[in-house]
């Protein structure tokens, strides 16, 4: 499946299913490679504030579970109250 087809298909899934297909599965492969080469992985999330509020909360919960010593997460967003709780 091409990236374009996957993008169209992913939109119809829940945020958890989108996460699994587009982030978690590929990231687990990268994480294994990083362990073999003693490197880390940086995940960049841009414009988190543009997600719907309920999806943003689900995404934040997924991100909190994902962060490890090998996986670092960098998020950009306009100021939103939910993110203040993560400081």
Secondary structure, DSSP 8 states (H G I E B T S, - for coil): --HHHHHHHHTTS-HHHHHIIIIIHHHHHHHHHHHHHT--EEEEE--GGGS-HHHHHHHHHHHHHH--SSEEEEE--S--HHHHTT-
